[in-house]
Amino acid sequence: MTQAEQAVSFPSGTKLEGYLVRPPGDGPFPGVVIIHEIFGLNDNIREIARRFANEGYVALAVDLFAGRNRAACMYRVVSDQFFNRPEKNKGISDLKQALTFLAEQPGVDKDKLGAIGFCMGGYYAIAWACTDARLKVIAPYYAMNPRPLEAVARACPVVGSYPDKDFTTKPGQKLEVTLAQSNITHDIKVYPDTRHSFFNDRGATYNEAAAKDSWQRVMAFFKAQLNK
């Protein structure tokens, strides 16, 4: 039996689009939302969705830019990141609708839901986890933090992966300290000699060793948290 994959759409004020991949079988399966970088829903993100399906997840890669002006979307991302508290974040509203859509899919265990995000998407994953108790685990990659950072005291368990000498390195380290202070289960790792987007095997900064290790950590952490 093979994976089932399809383009999907669902409402969130305007219509959102995504890429849904299911493993073979009837489930129940855990579900995961994949949140893209500033490049949008591309082949790299679709491949990550398929990798999750290979591990037994129903995976929804959401396109936060679909049918929208890219410049306006980027302005909204900057506003969300630097000026809007998580509970007033428009991107998070879209992601909540995406999670509702995913949880309603046949065979999805609505009590075993997580999210993974990269750069912009990693920021959204962290901020979203501060406002949505349905999320049981998140995996931010090279992500900035929400403001105020103390909001992560409301977050679910976090497995984060960061490059060294990157603009996200210090935010990752600060996130680790704050999660520890808040008694939130976490696994934060900074990879030496890596650069931004080291997980993207289609990009110039791909680092195979760091990408492989981080994926193994994400899989182990997700399994531990979702099977409690």
Residue, then its C-alpha position, 0 to 999 in steps of 0.5 A: m500500500t502507498q501513501a495517499e496525497q492530495a491538494v486540499s483547501f479549507p476556510s479561514g476568513t479567505k480560502l487556505e490551501g494545503y497538501l495532505v498526505r496520509p499513510p496507508g491504513d485506517g488509523p488512528f494516526p497522529g497528525v502534524v501540521i508543517i509550516h513553511e519558510i518564506f518560500g511558501l509551500n514548495d517541493n521541499i515542504r511537500e517532501i517533509a510531509r511525505r516523510f512524516a506520512n512514512e512515519g505513520y502521521v497524517a501530515l498537512a503542509v499548509d500554504l499561508f500565502a495561497g491566493r494572497n499578495r506575497a508582499a502583504c503576507m511578508y508585512r503581516v509576518v513581520s508585524d506578527q513577529f515584532f508587534n502582535r502578541p500570540e493571541k492577536n496573531k493572524g497567522i496563528s488564526d489560520l493555523k488553528q483552522a488548519l489544525t481543525f481541518l486536519a483533526e477532522q480527517p478520517g483516521v486522525d487521532k485528535d488527541k495526538l496533534g503536533a506541528i513543525g515549522f522552519c524559520m518563519g514557520g518555526y516562529y509561528a509554531i512556537a507562538w501558536a503553541c502558546t495559544d492552542a492546547r490541542l497541540k501536544v508537541i512542536a518542532p521549530y527549526y531556526a526560529m525567532n521567538p514570540r513576544p513576550l518570550e514568557a508566553v512560552a510558559r503556556a506552550c506544549p513540549v518543544v524540540g528545537s534545532y538551530p544553527d550556530k552563528d545565525f540570527t536565530t542562535k541566541p533566540g534558541q538559547k533564550l528559548e531553552v532557558t525560558l522553557a526550563q524555567s517554566n518546567i516545559t519538557h524540551d530538547i533544544k540543540v544548536y548544531p556547530d558549523t551549520r547555517h540557516s536552512f540546514f535542513n533543506d536538502r534542496g538549498a545551498t546551506y544543507n548540512e546532511a549530518a545536522a539534518k539527519d540528527s535533527w530529524q531523528r531527534v524530532m521523531a523520537f521526541f514526537k513519539a515520546q510526547l504523543n504516546k504518553 
